[in-house]
Amino acid sequence: ENLLNSKDVSFNDLIKEEYREMLWLEWEKILALHTTFRREYQVITASGDSKWVLETGQGVYGRNGSVEAIEGIIIDISNLKKKEEEVQYINDHDNLTDLYNRQYFEKKLSEMNRKEELPLSVLIADINGLHLINEAFGQHEGDLVLIKSARIIQSCCREKDIAGRTGG
């Protein structure tokens, strides 16, 4: 009810501020081209929480081609986005140590291999005797050494540093 005819609040006010300008520019483009709008973005709920929504819509045009209205639908896709984030996390991280995996590390390394990112430092560490630990005490104990080592390395990293497990 509060949104109907912008009685108490306009829908634009619910859109997270970082998306507003981009969305209006996109709508202007879509309306000029007489095509369909389809975007994902975040809104703020009455309780102050963020929700992901999918908006699809199109212009309604008069006989002279001018825009008379905009029609569309907005769907809450927060659960879908959460699942996508979970899948992406699993895809990018080593399941034992929770560090980034080799694939993610190599992708980021190639992205940072640019003049703007220099100087760039890479530290490579090896746990000597891990095979011996696995042989003498079992793979579970070897895994614990890897996990504890990963936590120590991660605790030494800054926020924008990337710690990854690239070995087997």
C-alpha positions in Angstrom: 0.0 0.0 0.0 2.8 2.4 0.8 4.2 2.0 -2.7 0.9 2.4 -4.6 1.1 5.7 -6.5 4.2 6.5 -4.4 1.9 7.3 -1.5 4.5 7.1 1.3 7.6 5.9 -0.6 8.7 5.5 -4.2 10.1 2.3 -5.5 13.3 4.2 -6.5 13.9 4.9 -2.8 14.0 1.2 -2.1 16.7 0.5 -4.6 20.2 0.5 -3.1 21.9 3.7 -4.0 24.8 2.2 -5.9 22.3 0.7 -8.5 19.9 3.7 -9.0 21.8 5.7 -11.6 22.8 2.6 -13.6 19.2 1.3 -13.6 17.7 4.6 -14.8 20.3 4.9 -17.5 19.5 1.4 -18.6 15.8 2.0 -18.6 16.3 5.1 -20.7 18.2 3.1 -23.2 15.7 0.2 -23.2 12.7 2.6 -23.7 14.5 4.4 -26.6 15.2 1.1 -28.3 11.7 -0.4 -27.5 13.3 -3.6 -26.1 12.9 -5.5 -22.8 14.6 -4.6 -19.6 16.1 -7.4 -17.4 18.5 -6.7 -14.5 19.4 -8.0 -11.0 20.0 -5.6 -8.3 19.5 -5.1 -4.5 16.7 -3.3 -2.7 16.4 -2.3 1.0 13.4 -3.8 2.8 11.3 -2.0 5.4 13.3 -3.7 8.1 16.6 -2.4 6.6 17.7 -5.7 5.1 19.1 -6.1 1.6 17.3 -8.3 -0.9 18.3 -9.3 -4.4 15.6 -8.8 -7.0 15.2 -9.6 -10.7 13.3 -6.9 -12.6 12.0 -7.5 -16.1 9.9 -5.0 -17.9 9.1 -3.0 -21.0 7.7 0.3 -22.0 4.0 0.8 -23.0 4.0 3.1 -26.0 1.2 5.4 -27.4 0.3 5.6 -31.1 2.9 8.3 -31.6 5.6 6.1 -30.1 5.9 8.1 -26.8 6.2 6.2 -23.5 2.9 6.1 -21.7 3.9 3.7 -18.9 6.3 1.1 -17.8 5.1 -2.4 -17.0 7.0 -5.2 -15.5 7.6 -7.6 -12.6 10.1 -7.6 -9.8 10.9 -11.0 -8.2 12.8 -11.7 -5.0 15.8 -13.8 -5.9 17.7 -13.6 -2.6 17.7 -17.3 -2.0 18.9 -18.0 -5.6 21.7 -15.4 -5.1 22.7 -17.0 -1.8 22.9 -20.4 -3.5 25.0 -18.9 -6.3 27.4 -17.4 -3.8 27.7 -20.8 -2.0 28.4 -22.6 -5.3 31.0 -19.9 -6.2 32.7 -20.2 -2.8 32.9 -24.0 -3.2 34.3 -23.5 -6.7 37.0 -21.1 -5.6 38.2 -22.7 -2.4 40.1 -25.7 -1.3 37.7 -27.9 0.7 40.3 -29.0 3.3 42.1 -25.7 4.2 39.4 -23.2 3.1 42.1 -21.3 1.3 41.6 -20.3 -2.4 42.3 -23.2 -4.7 44.8 -23.4 -7.6 42.3 -22.5 -10.3 41.3 -19.3 -8.5 44.9 -18.4 -7.5 46.1 -18.8 -11.1 43.2 -16.7 -12.4 43.9 -13.9 -9.9 47.6 -14.1 -10.6 47.1 -13.6 -14.3 44.7 -10.7 -13.6 47.3 -9.0 -11.4 50.1 -9.5 -14.0 49.7 -5.9 -15.2 51.9 -2.8 -14.9 49.3 -1.1 -12.6 49.5 -4.0 -10.1 53.3 -3.9 -9.8 55.2 -4.5 -7.6 53.7 -7.9 -7.0 55.0 -10.4 -4.4 54.4 -14.1 -4.4 55.3 -16.3 -1.5 55.5 -20.1 -2.0 55.7 -22.4 1.0 56.1 -26.1 1.3 55.5 -28.3 4.4 58.5 -30.5 4.5 57.9 -34.1 5.7 54.1 -34.1 5.1 54.4 -37.4 3.3 56.2 -38.8 6.3 53.5 -37.5 8.7 50.9 -39.2 6.6 52.8 -42.4 6.6 53.6 -42.4 10.3 50.4 -41.0 11.8 47.8 -41.3 9.1 46.3 -38.9 6.6 44.0 -37.4 9.2 47.0 -36.0 11.1 48.6 -34.8 7.9 45.4 -33.0 7.1 45.4 -31.3 10.5 49.0 -30.1 9.8 47.7 -28.6 6.5 44.7 -27.0 8.2 46.8 -25.5 11.0 49.4 -24.2 8.6 46.7 -22.7 6.4 45.3 -20.8 9.4 48.7 -19.5 10.4 49.4 -18.3 6.8 45.9 -16.7 6.6 46.4 -14.9 9.9 49.5 -13.2 8.5 47.6 -12.0 5.4 46.2 -8.5 4.9 42.6 -8.1 3.8 43.4 -7.8 0.0 46.1 -10.6 0.0 45.3 -13.9 -1.6 46.3 -17.1 0.2 45.8 -20.2 -1.8 46.6 -23.9 -1.7 48.1 -24.9 -5.1 49.5 -28.3 -4.1 47.9 -31.7 -4.1 
